[in-house]
Amino acid sequence: MKKIEFKVDNIAVSVVMFIVCVSLISVMFMQFKTVEETDITEIESMRETELRETLSEWKTKYEQTNEKLEDTKNKIEEYNQKMEKNEETSVLIDKELEQSKLNIGKTDVEGEGVVIKLNDNDDNDIIASDLIELINELRYAGAEAISINDIRIINSTEIVDLDNFSYISVGEQRLESPYVVKAIGNQTYLSSILNLKDSGYIDKYKNSGKSVEFETKKKVEILKYNGDMNYKYLEIEEDQ
């Protein structure tokens, strides 16, 4: 009886193994059939389309980036041009400002010119009108800058006698003898005007008994005007 049972068990196992093998073979054949029925060209076509789309997207991005780059370059060039123009404008403004300061006496200056020294003596004292006449003569002769005892003379500088001619006020500063007048300009022309025979300032004042010394110099230094420039009547005209 035992032997018969063993054979039955063997048969059952064999049948099961056969069914499993048949099932596996069937699945394999189905897979092969599916692969054969698949259109390889379609797969490749799909890949090519995707690649074309991707390439198109990157090309678009590149073109956009390139446009931005060109736009940035143009802006940088524009900024550089503006900076150069601003620098040029700044230089011109600085030059005009320096020239304006020079014209109104707000800058230390030096150059060729003349020096005249006026002294009180036992017979005559220097008074304000003596200095005013000398300043006018120097301006007439083309002096570009003038000072009295290192006080810069500008158009609004007042030169007056005070305390019964005890001293002279120049630009509200009290001065006493000697009075050293410096002028920058063409020293030859300045000298010729001041030293005209008899009618020139030097001869005329020496002949009147006043003490006057004169010299030409290759380098005359005149300090800037340090006072306030207050105008009572000047106003900036507004555009209509």
RASUL-V714959 format. One record per pair of residues at least 24 apart in sequence whose C-alpha atoms are under 8 Angstrom apart, sorted by the first residue. I is the first residue (numbers start at 0). J is the second residue. Records with the same first field share a line. If there is no record, write none. Layout:
BEGIN
I = J, J
END
This chain:
BEGIN
103 = 153
104 = 144, 151, 152, 153, 223, 224
105 = 223, 224, 225
106 = 222, 223, 224
107 = 220, 221, 222, 223
108 = 144, 220, 221, 222, 223
109 = 183, 218, 219, 220, 221
110 = 183, 184, 217, 218, 219, 220
111 = 183, 184, 185, 186, 215, 216, 217, 218, 219
112 = 181, 182, 183, 184, 185, 186, 189, 215, 216, 217, 218, 219
113 = 181, 182, 183, 184, 186, 189, 190, 213, 214, 215, 216, 219
114 = 179, 180, 181, 182, 213, 214, 215, 216, 219
115 = 179, 180, 181, 211, 212, 213, 214
116 = 177, 178, 179, 180, 211, 212, 213
117 = 176, 177, 178, 179, 180, 209, 210, 211, 212
118 = 176, 177, 178, 209, 210, 211
119 = 176, 177, 209, 210
120 = 209, 210
122 = 208, 209
123 = 208, 209
124 = 209
125 = 176, 209
126 = 160, 164, 166, 167
127 = 158, 159, 160, 167
128 = 159
130 = 158
131 = 158
133 = 200
136 = 192, 193, 200
137 = 182, 189, 193
140 = 188, 189, 192
141 = 184, 185, 189
142 = 182, 183, 184, 185, 189
143 = 182, 183, 184
144 = 182, 183, 184, 221
145 = 180, 181, 182, 183, 221
146 = 180, 181, 182, 221, 222
147 = 178, 179, 180, 181
148 = 174, 178, 179, 180
149 = 179, 221, 222
150 = 222, 224
151 = 221, 222, 223, 224, 225
152 = 224
153 = 224
181 = 219, 221
182 = 219, 221
183 = 219, 221
186 = 215, 216
190 = 215
END
